[in-house]
Structures are given as C-alpha cells and as structure tokens.
Amino acid sequence: MDRHLPVISRSSLFDGIDHNDLEALLHCLGARERRYPQGSAVLRVGDVTTCMGLVLEGAVRLEKEDYWGNRTILASFGPGQSFAEVYACEPGFPLDLNVVAAEDALVLLMDVRRVTSLCPASCAFHARLVRNLLGIVARRAHALTRKIEHTSQRTTRAKLLSYLSDQAKAAEASRFAIPFDRQELADYLSVDRSAMCAELSRMRKEGIIDFHKNVFELGEGSTL
C-alpha cells in the first residue's frame, strides 16, 4: 500500500489530511487492497456493503442493465477517485447497479462505518474526513444531475455537445480526453452507437469538433 500513498493522498476523501497521518487513518478505516481483472464485478446489483472503494490503478465504472440486458453507463472512475459512498453510508440499501472493472484495476476498500461513527481512537483528522465524504456525496449528486441534463437533450448531436462541453469545462481546455470508448460513450448517453458515430463524423466535417479515439477537440461556434 505504501507505493500508492501518493495516489491516495490526492483523493478528495483525504483532502486537507496530513500525509504523515495517512497510514494511521487507513488502519482506522480497515483499508485493504483488492485486484479485479477487466470485466469482473467489484459489486453487483443486490449487494449490501459498508465499504466504499478508491481506485489505485486502472478504472471502474457504474453500470445498469434493463430486463433485456441493455447497458447504461452511469459513471467511470480512475486512479484517486472513489465510488460506492452512497451505498456504504446506508448499508440497508442494496445496490441497484453494478460496479465493474473497466480495465484491470486495483481498488482500496474502506469501511465507511468507521467514518460515520465516533472514532474509538479519537483521531484528530476524523472530522475532516467526514466533511470530505459529505463533499464527495454532494458532487456525486451533481454529476448525476449533469448526466440527466445530457441524456434529456432531444437529439444525438445535442447529447454529444452537452457532454463534450462539460468535459471541456472540466479540463479547462478545448482539447481533452474522455474516459469512454465509442460503445461506452453511446451507453452513457443512451443512444445507438452507429447513429452516434455517424453524427460525430458529420460534426467533424462541419468543423464543430475533431477527435482521435477518446481525445476530442471542440471548434469555435459549437452549438446544440
């Protein structure tokens, strides 16, 4: 775990917590590492958990499937990002989605009960950790609102531009990488992959965007 301390310390969960306190804090949280090969389930629909996860290597994503097996991607998380906080904070609430390794992943699992209850060791950093966790949950709610805004657009072009605009703002640059391949992007935006790829090609011909694999660049005058 020591070699991953730089990634752990950059996580929003540990913002404002002294690097020298991390090892004691991780022990307090019962932290343990687990590896997941690409495509394997970290958590499944119906699971009940008291643990949240922090990605140390690779990536995981949140997915939902309907009765017929159609997949919707809700979010993707890479190194330094956490997941499953909401479900871990309310362990009586079973998961209604799957957490899947998007690629080979190393995950740090931490028991949230030790965050939300009084710390028996009276750790000085415990209150800061609680504030950080609340901040993460709030940002998750905001991200879900943004996804709803993207997918509620009426056309595939509008959905793409809504999402790509958000990514550019987050990167503070017109050129940026997204965490999805084409099928995953279509699943995230709830559109047909072929129709989406055709729309991307039209938008490139019109000079609205340019792209190579998962790297995009927005041109001037991009409109919905």
Secondary structure, 3 states (H helix, E strand, C coil): CHHHHHHHHHCHHHCCCCHHHHHHHHHHCCCEEEEECCCCEEECCCCCCCEEEEEEECCEEEEEECCCCCEEEEEEECCCCEECHHHHHCCCCCCCCEEEECCCEEEEEEECHHHHCCCCCCCCCHHHHHHHHHHHHHHHHHHHHHHHHHHCCCCHHHHHHHHHHHHHHHHCCCEEECCCCHHHHHHHHCCCHHHHHHHHHHHHHCCCEEEECCEEEECCCCCC
